[in-house]
Amino acid sequence: MDEENKITLLDDEGNEVELYIEEQFIFEGKEYIVLYENEESEDSYLYRIIDDEEEGMQIVEIEDDDEYERVSSYYLDDEEEAEF
C-alpha cells in the first residue's frame, strides 16, 4: 500500500484510524473522497471534503440521505464504467 495515500482520522470516540485514499472526485460542485481500511477490506467510506478558510480542509460525513444516494450512485456508476 502506498503510504502517500494514507491519512489518519479520528473516530467518534477520539481514536486515531488510518485509512487509505481510493479516490477523490467532484460531483455537483462539491468535493468527495472515498476511503478504505486495507486491501483485504471490501468496505469503503464516502465523505465530503470541505475547505474552510478558518479551519482548513475537513473530511465530514454526508448527513443528507439524498445527497449520499446521488453521490454513491455516481461513484459506483463511474467505477463500473472504468472496469470496461
Secondary structure as GFF3:
##gff-version 3
##sequence-region A 1 84
A	DSSP	three_ten_helix	3	5	.	.	.	ID=ss1
A	DSSP	beta_strand	6	10	.	.	.	ID=ss2
A	DSSP	beta_strand	16	27	.	.	.	ID=ss3
A	DSSP	beta_strand	30	36	.	.	.	ID=ss4
A	DSSP	beta_strand	44	52	.	.	.	ID=ss5
A	DSSP	beta_strand	56	61	.	.	.	ID=ss6
A	DSSP	alpha_helix	65	82	.	.	.	ID=ss7
###
